[in-house]
């Protein structure tokens, strides 16, 4: 009976218009379901440390929104402090019992209160009361606990979206929304909301009567989208280098006869309605990309989805309404795509916000090149309500502020000026060496996956490529790329950076990063058949790829080969045997090419404890800090429930990294690190102190990291590391590191962290 009631309440709450309506629904339904006289909800304000009565069925209605309690006051406060239910048949006899006369609750004896908790944070307390003495049974208690868990999600969303209705004791908070940084910088402007084009998953299943006519419709639609893409690219041509504009060529290639366009035509030729064929093909590809663990590759789903919407828009003959773009436009959409940037006059585009996506999306890559502050993944942003409103986009912290106060606007205007001055200062270090004050040299490399990354990397003084993701050329095809196709792709990358080293990671696919023509289905892809495990099981794939790499490096000799997901010596030995075989085969073809340096990625704890054995068999080591942190902490950083536990500054992670660097140097082998940690100026100081020889990062962070390294001596960095390693608390490590770097006059690179402290209480 209660299960059925619970389902009904959840449905009603989901359809309620606003938080206050949801609270009223809950207290009314819970009171009736538990056959009691009172049900009330107290919400907790973190800033005032008080509980406010926000809804009640049974207490004096005039007290709602007015009566409040301190964080430890009465039985409500005790429920919050203990973070567990309190069930009393005679509440007045409890030593912490007290009542507020205005509520009229003094006549009630029985009391059951349960905490409302979301992601370890107390949001409030839910209470039921009765005048007669009554001990609520375990089923009733379980019911109320379940209701509080449902309510926690509703309240958390209301807090995030700023829809919590203010009262005397519950003042309105700043409308601040958390996302992730897509492109650094700060922008102040007015919102323009781009409603998504027709969704590609809406057409119903339907067969066509005239296949030739349907194919003609499809050709016109694809031709229309191609024309639009050419127009968008031409609008951006004077602001982007040719390599960046290649992103639009990627779009066009996806639509051609060798990719999605071919698959859609093939289905239409079998009698499938064009709109339905489009839905099926786009849906398949989007699913494949979204299931991938690699964030860079997962973001390609947005590109495919955007193409599908545009083609469908032509098939349905739907058009976007004319849009007015104010002088400082903050462009918002559920999923921003590169083509959308071309729709805004370039002198009016100030900032970008996307509810979905990350810093690896194509639009984020373009935004970084164009210098447009961008926030991605702002999932709680009520974007449909923001059209025309003034916004602040903080691309450094991934924050968005809606209808900000004058004080906050003034503060951010000062911050914009500070950032402009700091950015101008960074340009002065572009051509300087990356050395510490006492002469210790550090190599700064870049992570790449597209040729579009190359110009920005070289301009900013990259001394090589620490990670080149070869799997992209496999993913965008309907079949394995031929050896000659791979040679052409790799040659372009090697030649662009020559004579600088280019580290190519061998094919890194698995259940989380599968190919449409090589599907892998697993319950737990993170711990499954992936990386080197796949390619060693399929030496025919591995040999073709290695031969292509070797041939592409002929005459350049700047190739380095890196093996992913290594967990044992056996895997390294088997891979080295295949690489030697591929080299012999290339030489036998009459192509003179040097044997490249071969290294491994340290991404899993198993490899950390075998550094000496592994290092003796390879030429270099490279740490994948993102994956290593995930595996050490057993935390999926993309899971919002546990993402706050993910930190490279966790003591366990720091100890593992220090051990890796020490063991690598004992074996006299160079060791590098790639990932977000390498691109953070603050953590980069710790890494060079540990002994990492090279840091590999996104091109955007190169100058910031170089500036930081040039501002400190290696000896000072080592003293900071020594102090940090004595600490056993992640938050304390973060605060201590910040303080130490401020003392070294390196506060400029921490301006975003400083701003977080100032803006929270505004």
Secondary structure, DSSP 4 states (H G I P E B T S, - for coil): -HHHHHHHHHHHHHH-SSHHHHHHHHHHHHHHHTT-SEEEEEEEETTTTEEEEEEEESS-GGGTTT-EEETTSHHHHHHHHHTS-EEES-GGGSTT----GGGTGGG--EEEEEEEEETTEEEEEEEEEESS-----HHHHHHHHHHHHHHHHHHHHHHHHT-PPP-SSSPPPPEEEE-EEEE-SEEEEEEEE-PPPSPTT-SPP-B-S-HHHHHHHHHHHHHHHHHHHHHHHHHHTTTS-HHHHHHHHHHHHHHSTTTHHHHHHHHHHTTB-HHHHHHHHHHHHHHHHHT-SSHHHHTHHHHHHHHHHHHHHHHTT--PPP----SSEEEEESS--HHHHTTS-TTTEEEEEESS--TTSHHHHHHHHHT-EEEE--TT--GGG-TT-EEEEETTTTEEEES--HHHHHHHHHHHHHHHHHHHHHGGGTTS--B-TT--B-EEEEEESSTHHHHHHHHTT--EEEEEETTHHHHTSSSPPPHHHHHHHHHHHHHHHTTSEEEEEPP--BTTB-BTTB----S-GGGSSBTHHHHHH-HHHHHHHHHHHHHHTTTT--EEEEE-S---HHHHHHHHHHHHHHHHHHHHTT---PPPEEEEEE-SHHHHTTHHHHHTTSSEEEEEHHHHHHHHHT--TT-TTTGGG--TTSHHHHHHHHHHHHHHHHTT-EEEEESTTTT-HHHHHHHHHHT-SEEEE-GGGHHHHHHHHHTS-HHHHHHHHHHHTT---HHHHHHHHHHHHHHTT-GGGGHHHHHHHHHTT-
